[in-house]
């Protein structure tokens, strides 16, 4: 009875981790859209989230250091500014533009357009030679591009400004995840541990996004009754609490992604992400009143086919080929990123039966 019981326990654990990931991922999407209806300062909101993430990451590092007795890595200023800054700037712009777009577009259009990040990740992976050229990638690109066109074709809730912001965020997201993988694969930096990567990224992300915030929102926020010109304490507390919830959700999203990858596999996260897109669109139609016609739904289906083909190809080649030359000689799933997986399925599967210390993956 040991084997069936063990199999059942693993199945329950996997379902629980997937639901936890869905709760944080879908939750933060709807939270951002809800907050933007009454709080029109997305860049300030992003800065608050970054500050909260940094504090939670620092506390996590301290807890890990006390638990393991090993000091955490701290980069020199030279390495920090020269090697971490480009990744931090790309990450800040990706997140900032994504949150900004919620002022203009629906959740369904945001979700669909953000799925195009796979195209840019593939492109920059080829540029940085993290991905080997493959003729099937042309099919992936065509399917996702066609699906995106069909989804936006004759859309009654299409907004060009918001769409452009998300598309630009997806492009920068391709640079972001590629640079993040390169950063984490530099063994001499010692940032193979994602929690250490997050810890070093947050301050530079804050600094990189702050000038854009000052230019676009600084003056209006300083005269707003939401925060700095409140006449009563309760509205101020309400604003601070609602902003803090987003920071906690963002940290929980990274934590849930990490748990899902290290306790199951990166393939599980990929497949879960595909169904998460469908759940998000269905909830957006039911809860937010997003309207989509038959062509839009067909476009979504075509796009999902492209993403599914990409996941299948990654799984096939990871099982039938040896490690890439750019891959470190390590089996640790700490090197795995949700959107850039090389041999991650094998590494994560080997780890399922071990109880080694694991870290949090940045989303």
C-alpha positions in Angstrom: 0.0 0.0 0.0 3.0 2.3 0.3 3.3 3.0 -3.4 -0.4 3.9 -4.0 -0.5 6.0 -0.9 2.7 7.8 -1.9 1.3 8.4 -5.4 -1.9 9.7 -3.9 0.0 12.0 -1.5 2.1 13.4 -4.4 -1.0 14.0 -6.5 -2.7 15.9 -3.7 0.4 17.9 -3.1 0.7 18.8 -6.8 -2.9 19.9 -7.0 -2.5 22.0 -3.8 0.6 23.7 -5.2 -1.0 24.4 -8.5 -4.1 25.9 -6.8 -1.7 28.0 -4.6 0.1 29.3 -7.7 -3.3 30.1 -9.4 -4.5 32.0 -6.3 -1.5 34.3 -6.2 -1.0 34.7 -10.0 -4.7 35.3 -10.9 -5.2 37.2 -7.7 -2.5 39.8 -8.4 -3.8 40.3 -11.9 -7.4 41.1 -10.7 -6.0 43.0 -7.8 -4.0 45.3 -10.0 -7.0 45.9 -12.3 -9.3 46.6 -9.4 -6.8 49.0 -7.7 -6.3 50.9 -10.9 -10.0 51.8 -11.0 -9.7 54.1 -8.1 -5.9 54.6 -7.7 -4.5 56.0 -10.9 -0.8 55.8 -9.9 0.5 52.5 -11.3 4.2 53.4 -11.1 3.9 54.4 -7.4 2.1 51.2 -6.7 4.9 49.3 -8.4 7.5 51.1 -6.3 5.6 50.2 -3.1 5.5 46.6 -4.2 9.3 46.6 -4.9 9.9 48.0 -1.4 7.8 45.4 0.2 9.4 42.6 -1.8 12.8 43.8 -0.8 11.9 43.7 2.9 10.3 40.3 2.6 13.3 39.0 0.7 15.8 40.4 3.2 13.8 38.7 6.0 13.8 35.4 4.1 17.6 35.6 3.6 18.0 36.3 7.3 15.8 33.3 8.3 17.7 31.1 5.9 21.0 32.2 7.3 19.9 31.5 10.8 18.5 28.1 9.7 21.6 26.9 7.7 24.3 28.8 9.5 25.8 29.9 6.1 26.2 33.6 5.2 24.3 34.8 2.2 26.1 36.2 -0.8 26.6 40.0 -1.1 28.0 41.4 -4.4 30.7 44.0 -4.6 29.6 47.4 -5.9 31.5 46.8 -9.2 29.7 43.6 -10.0 26.4 45.0 -8.7 26.3 48.1 -10.9 27.9 46.5 -14.0 26.3 43.1 -14.1 23.0 43.3 -12.2 21.9 46.8 -13.3 20.8 45.9 -16.9 18.7 43.0 -15.6 17.2 45.2 -12.9 16.3 48.0 -15.3 14.6 45.6 -17.8 12.6 44.0 -15.0 11.5 47.3 -13.6 10.3 48.5 -17.0 8.5 45.2 -17.7 6.6 45.3 -14.4 6.0 49.0 -14.5 4.6 49.1 -18.0 2.4 46.0 -17.3 0.8 47.6 -14.3 0.5 51.0 -16.1 -1.5 49.3 -18.9 -4.3 48.3 -16.5 -5.4 52.0 -16.7 -6.4 51.4 -20.3 -7.1 47.8 -21.2 -9.2 44.8 -19.9 -7.8 41.8 -18.1 -8.5 39.6 -21.1 -6.5 41.8 -23.6 -3.7 42.1 -21.0 -3.5 38.4 -20.5 -3.5 37.6 -24.2 -1.0 40.3 -25.2 1.3 39.3 -22.3 1.4 35.8 -23.7 3.4 37.2 -26.6 6.4 37.4 -24.2 7.2 33.9 -25.3 8.1 35.2 -28.8 10.5 37.7 -27.5 12.0 35.3 -25.0 12.6 32.9 -27.9 14.2 35.7 -29.9 16.6 36.9 -27.2 17.4 33.3 -26.2 18.6 32.7 -29.8 20.5 36.0 -29.8 22.3 35.1 -26.5 22.7 31.5 -27.7 20.7 30.1 -24.8 18.4 28.3 -27.3 19.3 26.2 -30.3 17.7 27.1 -33.6 14.9 24.8 -34.5 12.5 24.9 -37.5 9.6 24.2 -35.2 10.1 27.5 -33.6 8.8 29.2 -36.8 5.5 27.3 -36.3 5.4 28.4 -32.6 6.0 32.1 -33.7 3.3 31.9 -36.4 0.7 30.3 -34.1 1.2 32.8 -31.3 1.3 35.8 -33.6 -1.8 34.6 -35.5 -3.6 34.0 -32.3 -2.7 37.5 -31.0 -3.9 39.1 -34.2 -7.2 37.1 -34.1 -7.8 38.0 -30.5 -7.4 41.8 -31.1 -9.3 41.7 -34.4 -12.6 43.6 -34.2 -12.3 43.6 -30.4 -14.9 45.9 -28.9 -12.8 46.7 -25.9 -9.5 47.3 -27.7 -7.3 50.2 -26.6 -4.2 51.0 -28.7 -2.3 52.8 -25.9 -2.7 50.0 -23.4 -2.1 47.4 -26.0 1.2 49.1 -27.0 2.3 49.3 -23.4 1.7 45.6 -22.8 3.4 44.7 -26.1 6.4 46.9 -25.1 6.4 45.2 -21.7 6.5 41.8 -23.4 9.4 42.8 -25.5 11.3 44.1 -22.5 10.2 41.0 -20.7 12.1 38.9 -23.3 15.2 40.9 -22.5 14.5 40.6 -18.8 14.2 36.8 -18.5 17.1 36.2 -20.9 19.4 38.5 -18.8 18.1 37.0 -15.6 19.1 33.5 -16.8 22.5 34.7 -17.9 23.0 36.5 -14.5 22.0 33.3 -12.6 24.3 31.1 -14.7 27.4 33.2 -13.9 28.9 31.0 -11.2 31.4 33.6 -10.1 28.6 35.9 -9.0 27.1 33.3 -6.7 23.5 34.3 -7.6 22.3 30.8 -8.5 20.0 31.1 -5.6 16.9 33.0 -6.8 16.2 34.6 -3.4 19.7 36.2 -3.6 18.9 37.4 -7.1 15.7 39.0 -6.0 17.4 40.6 -3.1 20.0 42.3 -5.3 17.5 43.2 -8.1 14.9 45.1 -6.0 16.9 48.2 -5.0 18.2 48.8 -8.5 14.6 48.2 -9.9 13.3 50.8 -7.5 16.0 53.3 -8.5 15.5 52.7 -12.2 11.7 53.2 -12.1 11.8 56.2 -9.7 12.7 58.8 -12.4 9.8 57.7 -14.6 7.5 57.9 -11.6 8.6 61.4 -10.8 8.1 62.5 -14.4 4.7 61.0 -14.9 3.1 60.8 -11.4 5.1 62.8 -8.9 3.3 66.1 -9.1 -0.2 64.7 -9.3 0.4 62.3 -6.5 1.8 65.0 -4.2 -1.4 66.9 -4.6 -3.7 63.9 -4.4 -6.1 63.4 -1.5 -5.3 59.6 -1.7 -2.1 60.0 0.2 -0.3 63.3 0.8 -3.3 65.6 1.2 -5.6 63.5 3.2 -7.9 65.2 5.7 -8.7 62.0 7.6 -6.6 59.1 8.8 -8.9 56.3 7.6 -8.4 57.0 3.8 -4.7 57.1 4.2 -4.7 53.7 6.1 -7.0 52.3 3.5 -4.6 53.3 0.6 -1.5 51.9 2.5 -3.2 48.6 3.3 -4.5 48.1 -0.3 -1.0 48.9 -1.7 0.7 46.5 0.8 -1.6 43.7 -0.3 -0.2 43.8 -3.8 3.4 43.6 -2.5 2.5 40.5 -0.5 0.7 39.0 -3.5 3.8 39.6 -5.7 6.1 37.9 -3.1 3.6 35.0 -2.7 3.5 34.6 -6.5 7.3 34.1 -6.6 7.2 31.8 -3.7 4.3 29.6 -5.1 6.1 29.4 -8.5 9.3 28.2 -6.7 7.4 25.6 -4.7 5.7 24.3 -7.8 8.9 23.9 -9.8 11.0 22.4 -7.0 8.4 20.0 -5.7 7.1 18.9 -9.1 8.9 20.1 -12.3 9.1 23.1 -14.6 6.9 21.2 -17.0 4.1 21.2 -14.4 4.5 25.0 -14.1 4.4 25.4 -17.9 1.2 23.3 -18.3 -0.3 25.0 -15.3 0.4 28.4 -16.8 -1.4 27.4 -20.0 -4.6 26.5 -18.1 -4.1 29.6 -15.9 -4.5 31.8 -19.0 -7.9 30.1 -19.7 -9.0 30.5 -16.1 -8.1 34.2 -16.2 -10.1 34.9 -19.3 -13.1 33.0 -18.1 -13.0 34.9 -14.7 -12.5 38.2 -16.5 -15.6 37.5 -18.7 -17.6 36.5 -15.6 -16.5 39.0 -13.0 -15.2 42.0 -15.0 -17.6 42.0 -17.9 -14.9 41.5 -20.5 -16.5 40.9 -23.9 -15.0 38.5 -26.5 -16.5 37.3 -29.8 -16.0 33.9 -31.5 -12.9 35.1 -33.4 -11.3 36.3 -30.2 -11.8 32.9 -28.6 -10.4 31.2 -31.6 -7.4 33.4 -31.5 -6.9 32.5 -27.9 -7.1 28.8 -28.8 -4.5 29.3 -31.6 -2.2 31.1 -29.2 -2.5 28.4 -26.6 -1.6 25.8 -29.3 1.6 27.7 -30.0 2.5 27.9 -26.3 1.7 24.2 -25.9 3.9 23.3 -28.9 6.7 25.3 -27.3 6.3 23.5 -24.0 6.2 20.1 -25.8 9.3 20.9 -27.8 11.2 22.0 -24.7 10.2 18.8 -22.9 11.2 16.6 -25.9 14.6 18.1 -26.5 15.4 18.2 -22.7 14.8 14.5 -22.6 16.6 13.5 -25.8 19.7 15.8 -25.6 22.4 16.5 -23.2 22.9 19.7 -21.3 23.5 22.8 -23.3 27.0 24.3 -23.4 25.7 27.4 -21.7 24.1 25.3 -18.9 26.1 25.0 -15.7 27.3 21.7 -14.5 24.7 21.5 -11.8 21.6 19.5 -11.1 20.2 22.1 -8.7 16.8 23.4 -9.7 17.8 26.7 -8.2 19.0 27.6 -11.7 15.5 27.2 -13.1 13.4 30.1 -14.3 9.7 29.6 -15.2 10.0 31.1 -18.7 13.5 29.8 -19.7 13.9 26.2 -19.1 16.8 24.1 -20.2 16.8 20.5 -19.0 14.7 21.7 -16.1 12.2 18.8 -16.2 15.0 16.3 -15.6 16.6 18.4 -12.8 13.4 19.1 -11.0 12.2 15.5 -11.3 15.4 14.2 -9.7 14.9 16.7 -6.9 11.4 15.5 -6.1 12.6 12.8 -3.8 15.1 15.0 -2.0 14.6 17.5 0.9 17.4 19.9 0.0 17.1 23.7 0.7 15.3 25.5 -2.1 14.8 29.1 -3.1 12.2 31.4 -4.6 12.0 32.1 -8.4 11.3 35.6 -9.6 8.3 36.3 -11.8 
